[in-house]
Amino acid sequence: MKECKICGCTSRTSRKIIRKNGCISCIDRLNRSIETTKKYKKENSEKISSGLKAWRNKNKEYVVSYRIKYREINTLKLREAKKNYRLNNKEKINALNAKRRASKIKRIPSWFTESDKLQIEALYSSSIRISKCLEVQHHIDHIIPLNGKLVSGLHIPSNLQIIPEFYNLSKHNSFIG
């Protein structure tokens, strides 16, 4: 004898046919509520997104800590998803890389010297050595981002720092000063 996991009726006490987890009337009720929810979300998408945005702004610390914790727990899953995205969207990745290279060229000042170039190369080789020694991937980060919303920096040695990959990826294109 099967029992509905939603309302508790059994196939003997009810003429309703019991399916996997519930009777037909309960499953119909659930389906209608799902359809109603989808319809509401579609009709009120702006209201919902603005409410979520307001909540995220109000709870920034919680959101940041949640995202950090999520990334720590799901590192491999996220890495695999990024890899799949790069493989399936090569044209987008190539366009982004080309845009970044072009902006980097525009962000190199006219007074950039050979000495500056050697210092930057030394930073990149140091980051590789640090990554190997600590067994944690490190990146070269622009302290003031090349394409920031409020301010844009230059691609010069004094605007570069070596930081762990996680911090660089979580900072995105923002200036934390």
Backbone as a chain_set.jsonl record, in Angstrom:
{"seq": "MKECKICGCTSRTSRKIIRKNGCISCIDRLNRSIETTKKYKKENSEKISSGLKAWRNKNKEYVVSYRIKYREINTLKLREAKKNYRLNNKEKINALNAKRRASKIKRIPSWFTESDKLQIEALYSSSIRISKCLEVQHHIDHIIPLNGKLVSGLHIPSNLQIIPEFYNLSKHNSFIG", "coords": {"N": [[0.842, -1.178, 0.0], [0.66, 2.111, -0.97], [1.66, 5.374, 0.173], [0.748, 8.783, 0.2], [3.164, 11.229, 0.191], [2.738, 13.832, 0.675], [0.049, 14.599, 1.492], [-0.624, 12.44, 3.057], [-2.569, 10.5, 2.611], [-3.627, 7.143, 1.771], [-3.475, 4.493, -0.678], [-5.592, 2.861, -0.13], [-7.367, 4.335, 1.474], [-8.174, 6.314, -0.163], [-9.505, 7.12, -3.358], [-7.775, 8.111, -5.05], [-5.072, 7.827, -7.273], [-1.923, 6.768, -6.365], [1.158, 8.164, -7.076], [4.736, 8.325, -7.627], [5.708, 10.136, -5.374], [3.42, 11.285, -4.403], [-0.19, 11.754, -4.293], [-2.52, 12.096, -7.048], [-4.068, 14.479, -6.867], [-2.555, 16.06, -5.108], [-0.151, 16.314, -6.549], [-1.111, 17.655, -8.814], [-1.881, 20.07, -7.579], [0.636, 20.988, -6.743], [1.875, 21.32, -9.259], [0.273, 23.344, -10.346], [0.897, 25.417, -8.562], [3.602, 25.75, -9.133], [3.461, 26.609, -11.802], [2.09, 29.015, -11.394], [3.972, 30.39, -9.885], [6.088, 30.611, -11.759], [4.795, 32.233, -13.676], [4.336, 34.557, -12.151], [7.013, 35.325, -11.603], [7.88, 35.886, -14.192], [6.231, 38.034, -14.923], [6.923, 39.928, -13.015], [9.67, 40.443, -13.082], [11.474, 42.64, -13.022], [10.864, 43.889, -10.573], [11.485, 41.83, -8.787], [14.248, 41.446, -9.315], [15.27, 43.961, -8.601], [14.645, 43.964, -5.905], [16.215, 41.817, -4.986], [18.727, 42.867, -5.562], [18.783, 45.069, -3.841], [18.681, 43.704, -1.403], [21.133, 42.315, -1.503], [22.9, 44.497, -1.481], [22.378, 45.503, 1.044], [23.245, 43.425, 2.618], [26.035, 42.982, 2.223], [28.428, 41.977, 3.422], [27.679, 39.395, 4.264], [27.045, 38.248, 1.766], [29.529, 38.342, 0.459], [31.086, 36.699, 2.18], [29.655, 34.32, 1.913], [30.032, 33.754, -0.814], [32.809, 33.406, -0.875], [33.089, 31.156, 0.79], [31.593, 29.334, -0.725], [33.156, 29.186, -3.058], [35.465, 28.047, -1.995], [34.556, 25.522, -1.197], [33.597, 24.458, -3.592], [35.68, 24.425, -5.494], [36.85, 22.713, -7.48], [34.603, 22.058, -9.028], [33.839, 24.601, -9.981], [36.129, 25.269, -11.412], [36.059, 23.325, -13.413], [33.674, 24.069, -14.672], [34.393, 26.607, -15.654], [36.381, 25.817, -17.436], [34.897, 24.301, -19.281], [33.242, 26.353, -20.228], [35.139, 28.019, -21.47], [35.979, 26.276, -23.501], [33.616, 25.925, -24.966], [32.991, 28.487, -25.755], [34.885, 29.812, -27.419], [35.186, 31.96, -29.207], [34.188, 34.153, -27.769], [35.984, 34.244, -25.621], [38.389, 34.693, -26.991], [37.814, 37.217, -28.049], [37.577, 38.734, -25.695], [40.182, 38.461, -24.67], [41.637, 39.726, -26.697], [40.619, 42.295, -26.475], [41.54, 42.927, -23.91], [44.323, 42.802, -24.306], [44.588, 44.927, -26.097], [43.714, 47.076, -24.529], [45.654, 46.999, -22.595], [47.897, 47.74, -24.004], [47.206, 50.365, -24.593], [47.345, 51.339, -22.061], [49.956, 51.576, -21.414], [52.383, 53.852, -20.675], [53.965, 56.621, -22.458], [56.462, 57.152, -21.421], [57.449, 54.747, -20.604], [60.013, 52.495, -19.893], [62.834, 50.378, -20.857], [63.845, 49.288, -18.557], [61.571, 49.276, -16.904], [60.111, 47.33, -18.242], [61.743, 45.07, -17.794], [61.516, 44.877, -15.007], [58.802, 44.215, -14.77], [58.786, 41.728, -16.072], [60.387, 40.36, -14.248], [58.674, 40.361, -12.032], [56.635, 38.664, -12.975], [58.066, 36.247, -13.276], [58.779, 35.872, -10.619], [56.282, 35.46, -9.492], [55.646, 32.973, -10.531], [57.614, 31.372, -9.336], [56.91, 31.72, -6.609], [54.374, 30.576, -6.637], [55.037, 27.892, -7.151], [56.626, 27.275, -4.893], [54.89, 27.716, -2.673], [52.795, 26.186, -3.394], [50.387, 27.236, -4.177], [48.457, 28.882, -6.485], [49.515, 31.951, -7.85], [48.895, 35.319, -8.954], [49.693, 38.113, -11.097], [48.653, 41.195, -10.241], [46.892, 44.128, -11.118], [47.043, 46.889, -9.202], [45.588, 49.32, -9.291], [43.0, 48.948, -11.385], [43.186, 48.257, -14.947], [40.981, 48.861, -16.512], [39.023, 50.225, -14.824], [35.898, 51.138, -13.148], [35.694, 53.581, -11.779], [38.302, 54.589, -11.763], [41.239, 54.311, -13.765], [44.189, 52.453, -14.134], [47.768, 52.26, -14.886], [49.875, 50.128, -16.871], [52.391, 49.493, -15.334], [55.383, 48.882, -13.355], [55.066, 49.832, -10.657], [52.355, 49.673, -10.284], [51.714, 47.06, -10.048], [51.246, 43.934, -8.374], [51.973, 40.904, -6.572], [49.687, 38.469, -5.892], [47.634, 35.928, -4.263], [45.831, 33.686, -6.402], [43.069, 33.357, -5.823], [42.31, 35.721, -4.434], [42.788, 37.635, -6.387], [40.964, 36.887, -8.39], [38.573, 37.204, -7.028], [38.45, 39.89, -6.561], [37.96, 41.055, -8.952], [37.449, 43.644, -11.183], [37.927, 45.779, -9.567], [38.952, 48.583, -7.559], [40.678, 48.425, -4.697], [41.487, 50.324, -2.303]], "CA": [[0.0, 0.0, 0.0], [1.455, 3.336, -1.082], [1.173, 6.518, 0.94], [1.094, 10.089, -0.353], [4.122, 11.872, 1.096], [2.336, 15.225, 0.852], [-1.151, 14.719, 2.334], [-0.689, 11.292, 3.961], [-3.591, 9.515, 2.266], [-3.09, 5.898, 1.226], [-4.232, 4.011, -1.827], [-6.825, 2.224, 0.368], [-8.304, 5.316, 2.034], [-8.541, 7.281, -1.176], [-9.609, 6.586, -4.708], [-6.713, 8.759, -5.811], [-3.968, 6.941, -7.625], [-0.679, 7.253, -5.783], [2.338, 8.098, -7.938], [5.993, 8.247, -6.895], [5.77, 10.784, -4.061], [2.162, 11.878, -3.975], [-1.408, 11.409, -5.022], [-2.74, 12.932, -8.23], [-4.552, 15.823, -6.518], [-1.422, 16.812, -4.532], [0.784, 16.62, -7.628], [-1.755, 18.712, -9.606], [-1.773, 21.296, -6.791], [2.025, 21.428, -6.831], [2.13, 21.787, -10.623], [-0.375, 24.644, -10.502], [1.652, 26.43, -7.816], [4.838, 25.978, -9.881], [3.094, 27.432, -12.952], [1.763, 30.338, -10.869], [5.241, 31.012, -9.506], [6.777, 30.976, -13.002], [4.073, 33.354, -14.263], [4.618, 35.726, -11.31], [8.4, 35.725, -11.829], [7.988, 36.455, -15.529], [5.536, 39.323, -14.939], [7.509, 40.854, -12.047], [11.116, 40.204, -13.067], [12.182, 43.854, -12.591], [10.613, 44.065, -9.142], [12.238, 40.782, -8.081], [15.689, 41.701, -9.43], [15.624, 45.141, -7.8], [14.579, 43.543, -4.501], [17.416, 41.017, -4.721], [19.876, 43.777, -5.581], [18.723, 45.835, -2.591], [19.044, 42.796, -0.308], [22.574, 42.082, -1.6], [23.588, 45.715, -1.034], [22.17, 45.61, 2.489], [23.942, 42.308, 3.265], [27.256, 42.77, 1.447], [29.383, 41.119, 4.136], [27.186, 38.025, 4.2], [27.154, 37.79, 0.384], [30.947, 38.11, 0.18], [31.531, 35.52, 2.926], [29.006, 33.152, 1.312], [30.699, 33.462, -2.081], [34.141, 32.878, -0.553], [32.894, 29.802, 1.291], [31.143, 28.524, -1.853], [34.305, 28.939, -3.933], [36.37, 27.116, -1.317], [33.953, 24.192, -1.193], [33.345, 23.994, -4.959], [36.789, 24.845, -6.348], [36.984, 21.843, -8.657], [33.389, 22.198, -9.826], [33.911, 25.889, -10.656], [37.232, 25.185, -12.38], [35.562, 22.523, -14.527], [32.678, 24.883, -15.373], [35.129, 27.623, -16.41], [37.061, 25.126, -18.532], [33.858, 23.996, -20.272], [32.82, 27.616, -20.835], [36.198, 28.446, -22.392], [35.968, 25.38, -24.664], [32.389, 26.107, -25.736], [32.827, 29.889, -26.144], [36.227, 30.263, -27.803], [35.139, 33.273, -29.848], [34.03, 35.166, -26.722], [37.248, 34.298, -24.874], [39.364, 35.352, -27.869], [37.464, 38.64, -28.119], [37.934, 39.339, -24.406], [41.642, 38.527, -24.588], [42.087, 40.759, -27.635], [40.259, 43.579, -25.868], [42.451, 43.148, -22.787], [45.648, 43.133, -24.853], [44.516, 46.273, -26.668], [43.639, 48.054, -23.445], [46.945, 46.979, -21.912], [48.796, 48.544, -24.834], [46.818, 51.765, -24.402], [47.637, 51.72, -20.681], [51.409, 51.678, -21.24], [52.694, 55.264, -20.938], [55.042, 56.916, -23.413], [57.724, 57.177, -20.693], [57.761, 53.37, -20.223], [61.403, 52.214, -20.295], [63.275, 48.977, -20.897], [63.982, 48.907, -17.146], [60.223, 48.942, -16.444], [59.768, 46.04, -18.862], [62.488, 44.033, -17.074], [60.911, 44.747, -13.677], [57.541, 43.487, -14.94], [59.148, 40.336, -16.351], [60.863, 39.795, -12.981], [57.485, 40.107, -11.207], [55.965, 37.472, -13.503], [58.854, 35.056, -12.93], [58.665, 35.711, -9.166], [54.966, 34.889, -9.18], [55.726, 31.544, -10.862], [58.4, 30.741, -8.268], [56.102, 31.738, -5.379], [53.315, 29.573, -6.821], [55.629, 26.56, -6.996], [57.08, 27.085, -3.505], [53.766, 27.667, -1.737], [51.791, 25.282, -3.974], [49.158, 28.007, -4.328], [48.599, 29.695, -7.681], [49.57, 33.396, -7.638], [48.725, 36.14, -10.15], [50.132, 39.501, -11.093], [47.436, 41.988, -10.164], [47.0, 45.585, -11.246], [46.485, 47.496, -7.988], [44.527, 50.149, -9.874], [42.678, 48.176, -12.594], [43.391, 48.911, -16.241], [39.674, 49.338, -16.985], [38.149, 50.374, -13.666], [34.717, 51.98, -13.331], [35.957, 54.914, -11.253], [39.658, 55.018, -12.063], [41.988, 53.329, -14.562], [45.615, 52.528, -13.855], [48.711, 52.016, -15.965], [50.598, 48.854, -16.824], [53.756, 49.85, -14.93], [55.777, 48.074, -12.198], [54.536, 50.318, -9.377], [50.922, 49.37, -10.22], [51.571, 45.609, -10.069], [51.551, 43.212, -7.14], [51.776, 39.452, -6.636], [48.703, 38.052, -4.891], [47.064, 34.607, -4.561], [44.837, 33.637, -7.469], [41.72, 33.511, -5.291], [42.045, 37.129, -4.136], [42.747, 38.37, -7.643], [39.722, 36.572, -9.084], [37.429, 37.713, -6.271], [38.491, 41.353, -6.602], [37.491, 41.405, -10.296], [38.029, 44.834, -11.803], [37.699, 46.861, -8.62], [40.088, 49.208, -6.9], [40.557, 48.316, -3.238], [42.6, 51.164, -1.892]], "C": [[0.889, 1.244, 0.0], [0.805, 4.458, -0.292], [1.644, 7.81, 0.267], [2.009, 10.794, 0.65], [3.758, 13.326, 1.357], [1.14, 15.338, 1.8], [-1.343, 13.53, 3.278], [-1.751, 10.265, 3.63], [-2.923, 8.268, 1.678], [-3.954, 5.451, 0.061], [-5.52, 3.312, -1.388], [-7.847, 3.243, 0.842], [-8.802, 6.297, 0.978], [-8.647, 6.592, -2.523], [-8.519, 7.177, -5.61], [-5.624, 7.743, -6.108], [-2.683, 7.556, -7.089], [0.444, 7.079, -6.8], [3.569, 8.13, -7.05], [5.94, 8.835, -5.486], [4.441, 11.354, -3.582], [0.994, 11.427, -4.812], [-1.62, 12.428, -6.143], [-3.179, 14.341, -7.84], [-3.422, 16.668, -5.917], [-0.44, 17.227, -5.622], [0.209, 17.716, -8.525], [-1.648, 20.061, -8.899], [-0.354, 21.868, -6.868], [2.343, 21.997, -8.213], [1.507, 23.158, -10.869], [0.395, 25.732, -9.768], [2.986, 26.736, -8.513], [4.559, 26.879, -11.086], [2.78, 28.862, -12.519], [3.038, 31.095, -10.506], [6.009, 31.467, -10.744], [6.14, 32.206, -13.647], [4.365, 34.637, -13.487], [6.036, 36.238, -11.563], [8.574, 36.397, -13.186], [7.374, 37.859, -15.569], [6.205, 40.362, -14.044], [9.022, 40.749, -11.962], [11.909, 41.431, -12.604], [12.048, 44.073, -11.089], [11.444, 43.073, -8.329], [13.737, 41.087, -8.128], [16.104, 42.931, -8.627], [15.575, 44.815, -6.307], [15.794, 42.725, -4.109], [18.662, 41.895, -4.661], [19.925, 44.587, -4.281], [19.142, 44.955, -1.412], [20.554, 42.539, -0.309], [23.368, 43.301, -1.132], [23.499, 45.878, 0.472], [23.0, 44.573, 3.248], [25.247, 41.964, 2.554], [28.225, 41.807, 2.134], [28.964, 39.659, 4.066], [27.375, 37.452, 2.797], [28.608, 37.457, 0.054], [31.433, 36.85, 0.896], [30.915, 34.244, 2.348], [29.713, 32.756, 0.02], [32.088, 32.877, -1.854], [34.026, 31.427, -0.116], [32.485, 28.867, 0.147], [32.306, 28.178, -2.767], [35.274, 27.95, -3.31], [35.849, 25.69, -1.395], [33.878, 23.613, -2.606], [34.444, 24.378, -5.945], [36.873, 24.016, -7.627], [35.789, 21.972, -9.592], [33.427, 23.512, -10.624], [35.004, 25.89, -11.721], [36.774, 24.426, -13.622], [34.541, 23.316, -15.344], [33.354, 25.963, -16.214], [35.809, 27.001, -17.63], [36.061, 24.817, -19.652], [33.395, 25.259, -20.987], [33.855, 28.071, -21.861], [36.2, 27.586, -23.659], [34.763, 25.63, -25.563], [32.191, 27.533, -26.249], [34.169, 30.501, -26.549], [36.208, 31.656, -28.405], [34.992, 34.39, -28.818], [35.33, 35.352, -25.947], [38.309, 35.01, -25.702], [39.092, 36.851, -27.959], [37.846, 39.36, -26.828], [39.444, 39.491, -24.263], [42.201, 39.613, -25.51], [41.801, 42.144, -27.067], [41.212, 43.917, -24.729], [43.851, 43.523, -23.289], [45.67, 44.557, -25.405], [44.484, 47.332, -25.574], [44.962, 48.127, -22.693], [47.947, 47.842, -22.685], [48.493, 50.033, -24.644], [47.186, 52.263, -23.006], [49.136, 51.709, -20.382], [51.806, 53.108, -21.608], [53.869, 55.434, -21.897], [56.405, 56.898, -22.73], [58.118, 55.8, -20.156], [59.144, 53.0, -20.761], [61.677, 50.714, -20.347], [63.418, 48.441, -19.472], [62.63, 48.503, -16.555], [59.804, 47.572, -16.977], [60.468, 44.893, -18.136], [61.932, 43.81, -15.668], [59.603, 43.952, -13.746], [57.813, 42.016, -15.213], [59.632, 39.645, -15.079], [59.692, 39.487, -12.053], [56.778, 38.831, -11.662], [56.75, 36.2, -13.155], [58.82, 34.807, -11.424], [57.331, 35.068, -8.795], [54.946, 33.392, -9.476], [56.488, 30.797, -9.774], [57.609, 30.655, -6.966], [55.008, 30.678, -5.461], [53.85, 28.164, -6.607], [56.022, 26.291, -5.546], [55.914, 26.887, -2.544], [52.678, 26.691, -2.173], [50.408, 25.914, -3.988], [49.37, 28.925, -5.527], [48.566, 31.182, -7.333], [49.463, 34.116, -8.983], [49.428, 37.473, -9.978], [48.862, 40.33, -11.205], [47.754, 43.456, -10.388], [46.303, 46.194, -10.027], [45.333, 48.419, -8.367], [44.212, 49.498, -11.213], [42.867, 48.974, -13.881], [42.096, 49.515, -16.777], [38.696, 49.453, -15.83], [36.959, 51.271, -13.962], [35.007, 53.424, -12.914], [37.311, 55.463, -11.683], [40.349, 53.924, -12.869], [43.475, 53.548, -14.346], [46.452, 52.266, -15.086], [49.367, 50.656, -15.783], [52.078, 49.174, -16.595], [54.103, 49.079, -13.656], [55.173, 48.531, -10.866], [53.039, 50.072, -9.218], [50.665, 47.858, -10.213], [51.932, 45.02, -8.715], [51.296, 41.733, -7.36], [50.815, 39.078, -5.518], [48.196, 36.654, -5.249], [45.934, 34.704, -5.584], [43.431, 33.945, -6.954], [41.38, 34.977, -5.044], [41.95, 37.946, -5.422], [41.426, 38.126, -8.363], [38.507, 37.119, -8.341], [37.342, 39.227, -6.322], [37.947, 41.888, -7.922], [38.215, 42.636, -10.816], [37.919, 46.027, -10.87], [38.99, 47.358, -8.002], [39.84, 49.16, -5.402], [41.729, 49.095, -2.661], [42.455, 51.793, -0.607]], "O": [[1.756, 1.404, 0.859], [-0.412, 4.498, -0.108], [2.788, 7.913, -0.175], [1.659, 10.937, 1.821], [4.399, 13.987, 2.175], [1.193, 16.072, 2.786], [-2.147, 13.61, 4.207], [-1.834, 9.24, 4.308], [-1.808, 8.329, 1.16], [-5.044, 5.982, -0.153], [-6.447, 3.182, -2.187], [-9.048, 3.06, 0.647], [-9.759, 7.033, 1.219], [-7.961, 5.606, -2.789], [-8.369, 6.791, -6.769], [-5.303, 6.898, -5.272], [-2.396, 8.727, -7.335], [0.656, 5.985, -7.323], [3.453, 7.975, -5.834], [6.109, 8.107, -4.508], [4.354, 11.857, -2.462], [1.143, 10.817, -5.871], [-0.981, 13.479, -6.177], [-2.703, 15.31, -8.431], [-3.34, 17.866, -6.189], [0.048, 18.357, -5.624], [0.939, 18.609, -8.955], [-1.36, 21.076, -9.533], [-0.167, 23.073, -7.037], [3.002, 23.031, -8.327], [2.109, 24.022, -11.505], [0.538, 26.843, -10.278], [3.445, 27.878, -8.478], [5.323, 27.804, -11.363], [3.16, 29.814, -13.2], [3.167, 32.287, -10.786], [6.525, 32.584, -10.777], [6.84, 33.109, -14.107], [4.612, 35.684, -14.086], [6.244, 37.441, -11.721], [9.326, 37.363, -13.315], [7.938, 38.766, -16.182], [6.067, 41.56, -14.29], [9.599, 40.943, -10.892], [12.898, 41.294, -11.883], [13.025, 44.407, -10.418], [12.032, 43.433, -7.309], [14.422, 40.998, -7.109], [17.183, 42.943, -8.033], [16.377, 45.336, -5.532], [16.346, 42.911, -3.025], [19.539, 41.694, -3.82], [20.993, 44.763, -3.695], [19.87, 45.404, -0.526], [21.186, 42.542, 0.747], [24.391, 43.157, -0.464], [24.446, 46.343, 1.106], [23.409, 44.81, 4.384], [25.534, 40.792, 2.31], [28.779, 40.919, 1.486], [29.796, 38.782, 3.835], [27.812, 36.312, 2.645], [28.892, 36.425, -0.552], [32.115, 36.021, 0.293], [31.573, 33.205, 2.298], [29.965, 31.575, -0.22], [32.498, 31.956, -2.561], [34.771, 30.568, -0.589], [32.973, 27.74, 0.06], [32.444, 27.036, -3.204], [35.842, 27.108, -4.007], [36.615, 24.756, -1.633], [34.073, 22.412, -2.796], [34.159, 24.629, -7.116], [36.958, 24.565, -8.726], [35.95, 21.993, -10.812], [33.085, 23.529, -11.807], [34.824, 26.447, -12.804], [37.065, 24.833, -14.747], [34.541, 23.243, -16.573], [32.948, 26.214, -17.349], [35.813, 27.582, -18.716], [36.347, 25.046, -20.828], [33.18, 25.249, -22.199], [33.507, 28.458, -22.976], [36.399, 28.099, -24.76], [34.875, 25.554, -26.787], [31.321, 27.77, -27.087], [34.537, 31.577, -26.078], [37.109, 32.455, -28.148], [35.595, 35.453, -28.965], [35.731, 36.479, -25.653], [39.051, 35.841, -25.176], [40.02, 37.659, -27.946], [38.378, 40.469, -26.867], [39.93, 40.52, -23.794], [43.13, 40.331, -25.139], [42.628, 43.051, -27.164], [41.642, 45.063, -24.596], [44.483, 44.44, -22.765], [46.634, 45.298, -25.211], [45.148, 48.363, -25.68], [45.347, 49.191, -22.208], [48.738, 48.576, -22.094], [49.404, 50.855, -24.547], [47.323, 53.467, -22.79], [49.538, 51.821, -19.224], [51.585, 53.533, -22.742], [54.657, 54.513, -22.113], [57.413, 56.651, -23.391], [59.03, 55.699, -19.336], [59.414, 53.173, -21.95], [60.853, 49.898, -19.933], [63.14, 47.269, -19.216], [62.534, 47.529, -15.809], [59.22, 46.763, -16.256], [59.855, 43.855, -17.889], [61.885, 42.675, -15.193], [59.333, 43.116, -12.883], [57.147, 41.148, -14.649], [59.322, 38.475, -14.854], [59.705, 38.47, -11.36], [56.371, 38.014, -10.836], [56.155, 35.19, -12.78], [58.83, 33.655, -10.992], [57.264, 34.234, -7.892], [54.304, 32.625, -8.758], [56.07, 29.725, -9.338], [57.637, 29.625, -6.292], [54.742, 29.971, -4.489], [53.204, 27.338, -5.963], [55.778, 25.201, -5.028], [55.948, 25.994, -1.698], [51.752, 26.403, -1.414], [49.394, 25.234, -3.835], [50.354, 29.663, -5.578], [47.683, 31.625, -6.599], [49.884, 33.594, -10.015], [49.72, 37.903, -8.862], [48.093, 40.18, -12.154], [48.766, 43.963, -9.905], [45.097, 46.022, -9.852], [44.233, 48.307, -7.825], [45.065, 49.49, -12.101], [42.727, 50.197, -13.901], [42.117, 50.563, -17.422], [37.634, 48.831, -15.863], [36.989, 52.067, -14.9], [34.618, 54.368, -13.601], [37.452, 56.66, -11.936], [40.071, 52.741, -12.675], [43.961, 54.679, -14.371], [45.93, 52.076, -16.184], [49.406, 50.109, -14.681], [52.895, 49.133, -17.515], [53.195, 48.66, -12.937], [54.807, 47.698, -10.037], [52.504, 50.247, -8.123], [49.521, 47.425, -10.355], [52.8, 45.529, -8.006], [50.506, 41.35, -8.223], [51.084, 39.333, -4.344], [48.309, 36.232, -6.4], [45.186, 35.681, -5.617], [42.692, 34.706, -7.577], [40.293, 35.432, -5.401], [41.12, 38.848, -5.526], [40.83, 39.064, -8.893], [37.508, 37.464, -8.972], [36.261, 39.789, -6.143], [37.521, 43.04, -8.001], [39.444, 42.666, -10.881], [37.826, 47.166, -11.328], [39.987, 46.64, -7.935], [38.904, 49.78, -4.898], [42.837, 48.57, -2.547], [43.347, 52.523, -0.173]]}, "num_chains": 1, "name": "protein.A"}
